[in-house]
Amino acid sequence: MRLRCAGLYRYLCFSGKALNFINRNIRAPGCHNRTTTGNPMPARRSGGKSPPPVVYDPSLRPVMRAVLMPLVLFCLLLLAVTTALFNHLQSYAVEQRAEATLSDLEFRLWRAIESQSDTLTAIEELIAERPELQAMLQQQNRSALLQAFASYYRDLRRQLGITHFYFHAPDLTNIARLHRPARFGDQINRITALGSRDNQATVSGMELGVMGTFTLRVVTPVRTGQDVLGYIELGTEVEDIAAMATGDTGVHWAAFIYKRLVRALDWQEGMDMLGRRHDWQTFNDVVLINESGSLPASWQPYMNQNPDGYKGPLPSFDERSWFTGQVSFPDVSGRDVGYFQFFIDVSHYRDQVATTAYIVYAGIVVLILVAAAFLYLLLRRADQNLSFRLHQLHNLAFTDPLTLLPNRELFADRLSHALNVAGRSGRHVAVMFLDLDDFKSINDSLGHSAGDELLVDVARRLNACIREGDTLARQGGDEFALVVENLSDEHQVVAVADHIIEALKAPVVINQQEVSTGVSIGISMYPQNGQTPEELMRNADAAMYMAKASGKNCFAFYTSDLTVSAIQKITLLAELKKALSQGSISLNYQPVVDSDTGRQVGFEALARWEHPQQGFISPRTFIDLAEDCGLIHELGHYLIDQILAQIRQWLDRGLHPGRISINVSAAQVEQPDFAGFLDRQLSSYRIPPGMIALEITESALMTKIEHSVEQLNRLGRMGISVWIDDFGTGYSSLAYLKQLPIDVLKIDASFVQDIPGDADDLAIVRAIISMAQALNIEVLAEGVETEEQAACLKAMECHFVQGYWFSRPLTPAQASQRLLEPQYYTL
């Protein structure tokens, strides 16, 4: 898997002026056109000549001068409109800043509630661990509890704003109230207490009291073994939490409860008990339970406009401008019981905006006057092609030229817009990342034009699957992305994903050949899997690779089960792609020695990756990663091209490297055009096929043996040697060995490392050599590290040997020097 969020928002390479022009004239109207068609922009120009430029007749000049008077009037009208517009924009800018402050306050409020809940839970756990508490609860010794925890409660009240402190019996009969010692013995029926009793676990949540107090409550059972001795309950009134949230922001607040949820007498009794001013009749649908400061009388009519709170500007008070907005607070059952009304001083914002607006306004006035002076000249130079040129820039900036779908730029804008809408409406948004399965093999075998035709057909099918209001975009290559908006649950996304997978199953005819491809889809959900476009795209990308790992042609939702190692794997894949694009994967060459003559007869080419931070990355690590994630074809083509280029360089210098063996995977051999690709590359570099050997592991060879027989026979007919790597570790059939054009069996190093001392390994090696000789197949032993191993293998008539005893893998420069100064080894 890989992370591609670093490339998620690559922008088109316009000059600064062109990009400015597009943003002013094109982007705003185009970026919010939420259509389901694949061509959200005007269609591309199909060809033809541009219209000829306008030729102005001198006789038209008096007519054009006559236009100036209406233009002057127009400029005056424009000034008036601009004045009104700036007043509106000033109010709008102030409102936006205030709404941003309100959003931040809402976030801080819920964070304060969560933090206070964690604090209360931790305190209750500490209290529950006190040994003397168990005896007090068993005896239901109220006086002992009050005496033991009275000072403790006072400290909690002063330092942490904890307003309620209870001890309950196992049947939820109240034993003691530290905050109201005189009251006890009543039965507790609150949701949090009942939930803690029923689940025998800590339960927390906001609850509305009968007297109109709204309190965060946490209830924890006290146990001895499996027995529950009682419960501890702590609480903090929501007003105290509001004070924590607003802190030093200078924002005033008032807390309201809906009248329908409390009785007037109970509420008045509660307010009297708490020493707060109260008037049941002040507001129509709510009652005020607390406030950070007295509300001006001029604001009260605004509070009565809407039973769920008022949002908007308020009359000036204390020579300052104010903006207000509300944040609802639900109780533990999810029922809205009231709201906070926050009052934000926007005087500073308004002054800032006014100063900026006046400067800009003055500049605009000057520009209008200057523009009016030069408008006559500009009219004469008007270009009839302007509309077409704007259209062309529009398509270039925001659409994919092949499929006419929105590109990354437009997709990023629409995703941001969708998240903003979902944030306000409380609905869900899904981001789907689509990657075509096996597209590269189709592209390589049929050509890039066929690949483009397939992409266009896929885009057409995808467009037919999406809903009205969703956005489909091409991210590049064979990758697409889809924003699915206005969702209530994940089932709607599943239906879209199933529809897409089903739609792409049908084959398409390209170049008179029937081609089919699947699609792997990763899905991330807002707000569950991310709050920003970058997070959602990254997580959808990760989920897409989970889908590929699950067998392709399916979809997967992003989950938090992506472990650190999985994320590291995604990162490593992204860096592997980067290394490939930058040519950072290098090759070493390990000599292969003839055991009879001691002469070097060739090399095995070995891929090497020196990571800039992690250092040497094992070939098994990054090659296995490339196979898992569909990158093996690109990696294999790159390595084969580099090896053939090096062989050509040696031959041009008059050096003869012998036979070069290249490791290939089963996925590469399974490609229909693999033999054709090798043939083209060998012809391009003018290299005889006999100089090349392909090494494929025994286990990989046996995975799809029928297909392997056909492909390897074709390679054998071309003159390319076929070697079986790691022989003895798989499950080869001798019948298939006889059918395949195998030239060399490579004995796995695990059998060589303990000979001649290990009798079992010695017997296995001897059996492999004897079998190969009987089948007229040569044998190469790898991993030879000692003189004794080399001598033993020669004695058993092993044809070739390879290992650190003769040479470590060499860089291309070292291998070239070895060819200039040939060495003979004594076995």
Secondary structure, 3 states (H helix, E strand, C coil): CCCCHHHCCCCCCCCHHHHHHHHHHHHHHHHCCCCCCCCCCCCCCCCCCCCCCCCCCHHHHHHHHHCHHHHHHHHHHHHHHHHHHHHHHHHHHHHHHHHHHHHHHHHHHHHHHHHHHHHHHHHHHHHHCCHHHHHHHHHCCHHHHHHHHHHHHHHHHHHHCCCEEEEECCCCEEEEECCCCCCCCCECCCHHHHHHHHHCCCEEEEEECCCCCEEEEEEEEEEECCEEEEEEEEEEEHHHHHHHHHCCCCCEEEEEEEHHHCCHHHHHHHHHHHCCCCCCCCCCCEEEEEECCCCCHHHHHHHCCCCCCCCEEEEEECCEEEEEEEEEEECCCCCEEEEEEEEEECHHHHHHHHHHHHHHHHHHHHHHHHHHHHHHHHHHCCCCCHHHHHHHHHHHHHECCCCCCECHHHHHHHHHHHHHHHHHHCCEEEEEEEEECCHHHHHHHHCHHHHHHHHHHHHHHHHHHCCCCCEEEEEECCEEEEEEEEECCHHHHHHHHHHHHHHCCCCEEECCEEECCCEEEEEEEECCCCCCHHHHHHHHHHHHHHHHHCCCCCEEECCCCCCHHHHHHHHHHHHHHHHHHHCCEEEEEEEEEECCCCEEEEEEEEEEEEECCCEEECHHHHHHHHHHCCCHHHHHHHHHHHHHHHHHHHHHCCCCCCEEEEECCHHHHCCCCHHHHHHHHHHHHCCCHHHEEEEEEHHHHCCCHHHHHHHHHHHHHHCCEEEEEEECCCCCCHHHHHHCCCCEEEECHHHHCCCCCCHHHHHHHHHHHHHHHHCCCEEEEECCCCHHHHHHHHHCCCCEEECCCCCCCECHHHHHHHHHCCCECCC
